[in-house]
């Protein structure tokens, strides 16, 4: 009988089987279940739920749950039974990714509440019946990084209660009111990323401050208000559809080290290049710049001498080079082969 074999031999038998056969064998008795857990080791450290049936997931979770640190179930509707098994056995879960639908909205509460779960990604695909249901209240207090996509205004208002977050990614479904003000309640926040967001004008006494924020990204956003105060900001990424006031960037001159600028509007690139030179003069701690190919092209063709003078004034040299990222660097080397600028910068080609 197979069950009478030594443990080591059973482990070797598992090595010859396909995964689905291993899972079937593990369900025979407790001995095979223990042998499967030993054989699997950390094979399910990153668990892709969509690859398995509910019955197979039950076997994996009950036998190997403590080894699971990352659980991804994007297109898989976790049911109540599976979510309860995850909450019971995946005691070392660190990362959780899930598309939230009407079918799994309530069941996912068990997973979100797992103590120690630090990184959560949620994409909402729910009907109007759930638009004003607060799922975020179930997120455990240990969560440090949260990404929410297609989030409703009602749900976004609840972000302020996640006071221990250090990293936040927000992509609204429609319109969200005053996201800057909402998120300012999260005092430990160090990185904020907003996607496809629109912020309307607010009066000066409503400006908010992020005391610990070090990284701010606005991707395809329309911002018609002053950016928040960030006394520790080091990285600023502005890929926006509204006009960029260089004075907003200058507010971070004392701390800013990395700047990425891309404007998806009708502003002439030569004007934008001139604004960039002004920013460089004020932000003397800046070490790296990413910009669109058109903007960098105009910096070189219309503002090159000012660019060189500004870099030298800011202390850059052959030994300490300024990092310039763009997708036209090879072309510019051909256009300006003998320029002194190449002794002041280190080029990196990127796609923007």
RAUR-V194010 format. One line per field, one symbol per residue. psi: psi as a letter, one per 30 degrees, with the letter a starting at -180 (. if undefined). A space follows every 50 residues. Layout:
psi = ???
This chain:
psi = kefflleeeeeeeefflleeeeeeeffeleeeeeeeeeeecgfgejjjef flleeeeeeeefegeffkfkkkhegkjkleeeeeeeeefifgkekkkkkk leegeeefeeeffkkfjfjkkkjkillfffehkjffffklffkfkkkkkh kleeeefffffifgkfkkkkjleckkkheeeefffjfgkfkkjkkhkkkl klleggklkjffkfkkkjkhljjhlkllkifgkekkjjilglkjjffeef fgeffkfkkkkkkhagkkfeeeeeeeeeeeeeiffkfkkklleeeeeeee ffgeeeeeeeeeeggkaeejkkkkkaggeeeeeeeifgkffffflkkkkl k.
